[in-house]
């Protein structure tokens, strides 16, 4: 199972992931941003380089594949993925790919009080 924690930047996704990890035996945390960092470094200076790595279809494909393989490797995880996905089409693409891999996905959106975010 993938537990995808979505929400605003600075909204507590990583903290929530760590707390969940402490309470879910056999769980792991993965950071889909690391896939983006790999692509950013690989394509640095190339004319096709995008500003936001989430705009790469290959980021979405690779992220889904990595999460699915981690789920398979750990025997069902859960695999906790804290990552902001602002584009609903990108989220749907990743979650649809995970479902095609036979991976159960729980998409949780963390809402944060605006004053807490500003602080």
PyMOL commands that set and color helices and strands:
alter all, ss='L'
color gray80, all
select helices_A, chain A and resi 13-23+33-43+53-55+57-73+88-100+114-118
alter helices_A, ss='H'
color red, helices_A
select strands_A, chain A and resi 2-7+28-30+79-82+105-110
alter strands_A, ss='S'
color yellow, strands_A
deselect
rebuild
show_as cartoon
